[in-house]
């Protein structure tokens, strides 16, 4: 029986996802820092923009955690159990 997902392609997708997530995180952090510098005179704008920037950084860090760990999702839907996992059968 063959696996539905090719492990080599899966590792490549994870690597590309990690690279793109890191690039997006760096771009959004740079963008947030420039915007915060531009509105430094208005405390309300700086506070709320800084809060949103921290939220974006939190999303990026959560994405890193999701890419780097093995995941298993179990659900019971209308009496049927569903399990989704990215682990191989031998693990």
Secondary structure, 3 states (H helix, E strand, C coil): CCCCCCHHHHHHHHHHHHHHHHHHHHHHHHHHHHHHHHCCCCHHHHHHHHHHHHHHHHHHHHHHHHHHCCCEEEEEECCEEEEEECCCCCC
